[in-house]
Amino acid sequence: MENESYDVIVCGTGLTECILSGLLSQEGKRVLHIDENEYYGGEGASLNLTALWKLFRPGEKVFGKDDAGNDAYVVMRGQIEIVLEENTAPIATLGQGQVFGELSFLDGGKRGALAIAKQASILLVMQRPQFFELTQREPNLGLAVMRNIALELTVRLRRTNAALSTKKTANAAQLRGEIIEGSSR
């Protein structure tokens, strides 16, 4: 390795790093992916890097609620807000390295929310058909990406469970207070 030269060095095992490593390889770049796992290598991906970048202006819609969905997105620059209805408060604001749209990417179902660029944003788009084609040739890369999506979904589900538990506890306390207050009349 001491006599080798590389165009790009990618460090880490996150979803963004996995995708970029494979895509840059496919674009003819010599990529050194530093990681303790052997997920990377082989002949590269069948995805076109330039076709996967999308730019969004502030206020521009990435996708709408109930839109058909085959794509997942990784925020490379900027911020994206996820809202349940137009002109409502966001339920999430996503920044660099975060993934969204993964539910429709996985199951092909309709979008459950809107995604809107809060600021000028660059997104990496993973298209489901091309991703599944890639996993046939590079199963370790596909496994790494899916593992990272699963981990992200786990974090979100745990956060939601905690929020629901807190709300349930607060509602129970309020109900107990109403019962106690009602019985003292």
C-alpha positions as CSV (number, residue, x, y, z in Angstrom):
1,M,0.0,0.0,0.0
2,E,2.9,2.4,0.5
3,N,3.5,2.8,-3.2
4,E,-0.2,3.1,-4.0
5,S,-1.9,6.4,-4.8
6,Y,-5.6,7.2,-4.3
7,D,-7.9,9.9,-5.6
8,V,-10.2,9.7,-2.6
9,I,-9.9,8.4,1.0
10,V,-13.2,7.5,2.7
11,C,-13.2,7.0,6.4
12,G,-16.0,5.3,8.3
13,T,-18.9,2.8,7.9
14,G,-21.9,5.1,7.8
15,L,-24.5,4.9,5.0
16,T,-23.1,8.0,3.3
17,E,-19.5,6.6,3.4
18,C,-20.7,3.2,2.0
19,I,-22.5,4.7,-0.9
20,L,-19.9,7.3,-1.8
21,S,-17.1,4.7,-1.7
22,G,-18.9,2.5,-4.2
23,L,-20.1,5.3,-6.4
24,L,-16.7,7.0,-6.6
25,S,-15.1,3.6,-7.5
26,Q,-17.6,3.2,-10.3
27,E,-16.7,6.7,-11.6
28,G,-13.1,5.5,-12.1
29,K,-11.7,7.0,-8.9
30,R,-9.1,5.1,-6.9
31,V,-10.8,4.9,-3.5
32,L,-9.1,3.9,-0.2
33,H,-11.9,3.1,2.2
34,I,-10.5,2.8,5.6
35,D,-12.6,0.5,7.8
36,E,-12.3,-2.5,10.0
37,N,-14.8,-4.5,7.9
38,E,-14.3,-6.0,4.4
39,Y,-17.4,-4.6,2.8
40,Y,-15.7,-2.7,0.1
41,G,-14.0,-3.7,-3.1
42,G,-14.8,-5.7,-6.2
43,E,-15.7,-4.2,-9.5
44,G,-17.7,-1.3,-8.1
45,A,-21.2,-0.2,-8.6
46,S,-23.5,0.2,-11.6
47,L,-24.7,3.6,-10.5
48,N,-23.9,6.9,-12.1
49,L,-22.6,9.4,-9.5
50,T,-23.6,12.6,-11.4
51,A,-27.1,11.3,-11.9
52,L,-27.6,10.7,-8.2
53,W,-27.0,14.2,-7.0
54,K,-30.0,16.6,-6.8
55,L,-30.0,20.2,-5.8
56,F,-32.9,21.8,-4.0
57,R,-33.6,25.5,-3.4
58,P,-34.9,26.8,0.0
59,G,-38.7,26.0,0.1
60,E,-38.5,23.5,-2.8
61,K,-40.4,20.2,-2.3
62,V,-38.3,17.0,-2.4
63,F,-41.5,14.9,-2.3
64,G,-45.1,15.3,-1.3
65,K,-47.3,13.3,1.0
66,D,-48.9,10.3,-0.8
67,D,-46.3,10.5,-3.7
68,A,-45.1,7.2,-5.0
69,G,-41.7,6.5,-3.7
70,N,-38.7,4.4,-4.9
71,D,-36.0,6.7,-3.6
72,A,-34.2,7.3,-0.3
73,Y,-32.1,10.4,0.2
74,V,-28.9,11.3,2.0
75,V,-28.4,14.9,3.0
76,M,-25.0,15.9,1.8
77,R,-25.3,19.6,2.4
78,G,-28.2,21.8,3.7
79,Q,-31.3,21.0,5.7
80,I,-34.5,19.2,4.9
81,E,-37.7,19.5,6.9
82,I,-40.2,16.7,7.2
83,V,-43.8,17.9,7.7
84,L,-47.1,16.0,7.9
85,E,-49.1,18.8,6.1
86,E,-48.1,21.9,4.2
87,N,-47.6,25.0,6.3
88,T,-47.3,23.1,9.6
89,A,-44.4,22.7,12.0
90,P,-41.8,20.1,11.0
91,I,-41.8,16.8,12.8
92,A,-38.0,16.5,11.9
93,T,-35.2,18.6,10.6
94,L,-32.5,16.6,8.9
95,G,-28.9,17.7,8.2
96,Q,-25.7,16.4,6.7
97,G,-25.4,12.6,6.6
98,Q,-29.0,11.9,7.6
99,V,-31.2,9.6,5.6
100,F,-34.9,10.1,4.8
101,G,-37.5,8.6,2.5
102,E,-36.2,5.1,3.5
103,L,-39.7,3.6,4.2
104,S,-40.9,4.1,0.7
105,F,-37.5,3.1,-0.6
106,L,-37.8,-0.2,1.3
107,D,-41.5,-1.1,0.6
108,G,-42.4,1.0,-2.5
109,G,-45.4,2.5,-0.6
110,K,-46.6,6.0,-0.8
111,R,-44.9,8.8,1.1
112,G,-46.4,9.5,4.6
113,A,-45.1,13.1,4.8
114,L,-43.7,16.0,2.8
115,A,-39.9,16.7,2.6
116,I,-39.0,20.4,1.9
117,A,-35.6,22.0,1.6
118,K,-35.2,24.4,4.6
119,Q,-32.1,25.8,2.9
120,A,-30.2,25.2,-0.3
121,S,-29.5,21.5,-0.2
122,I,-27.5,18.8,-2.0
123,L,-29.0,15.3,-1.8
124,L,-27.7,12.0,-2.8
125,V,-30.5,9.9,-4.2
126,M,-30.6,6.1,-3.9
127,Q,-33.1,4.7,-6.4
128,R,-34.5,1.3,-5.4
129,P,-34.2,-0.5,-8.7
130,Q,-30.6,0.5,-9.2
131,F,-29.8,-0.2,-5.6
132,F,-31.2,-3.8,-5.8
133,E,-29.2,-4.3,-9.0
134,L,-26.1,-3.1,-7.2
135,T,-26.7,-5.5,-4.4
136,Q,-26.6,-8.4,-6.8
137,R,-23.0,-7.5,-7.8
138,E,-21.8,-6.1,-4.5
139,P,-23.7,-7.9,-1.7
140,N,-21.4,-6.7,1.0
141,L,-22.0,-3.1,0.1
142,G,-25.8,-3.7,-0.1
143,L,-25.6,-5.3,3.3
144,A,-23.7,-2.4,4.8
145,V,-26.2,0.1,3.4
146,M,-29.2,-1.9,4.6
147,R,-27.6,-2.4,8.0
148,N,-27.2,1.4,8.3
149,I,-30.9,2.0,7.3
150,A,-32.0,-0.6,9.9
151,L,-29.9,1.2,12.6
152,E,-31.4,4.6,11.6
153,L,-34.9,3.1,11.8
154,T,-34.2,1.6,15.2
155,V,-33.0,4.9,16.6
156,R,-36.2,6.6,15.2
157,L,-38.4,3.9,16.6
158,R,-36.8,4.1,20.0
159,R,-37.2,7.9,20.0
160,T,-40.9,7.6,19.1
161,N,-41.5,4.9,21.8
162,A,-39.9,7.2,24.4
163,A,-42.0,10.2,23.2
164,L,-45.2,8.1,23.3
165,S,-44.3,6.7,26.8
166,T,-43.8,10.2,28.1
167,K,-47.0,11.4,26.6
168,K,-48.9,8.4,28.0
169,T,-47.5,9.1,31.4
170,A,-48.4,12.7,31.2
171,N,-52.0,11.8,30.0
172,A,-52.3,9.3,32.9
173,A,-51.2,11.9,35.4
174,Q,-53.7,14.4,34.0
175,L,-56.5,11.9,34.1
176,R,-55.6,11.0,37.7
177,G,-55.7,14.7,38.6
178,E,-59.2,15.0,36.9
179,I,-60.4,12.0,38.8
180,I,-59.1,13.2,42.1
181,E,-60.4,16.7,41.5
182,G,-63.8,15.3,40.5
183,S,-64.1,13.1,43.6
184,S,-63.4,16.1,45.9
185,R,-66.5,18.0,44.7
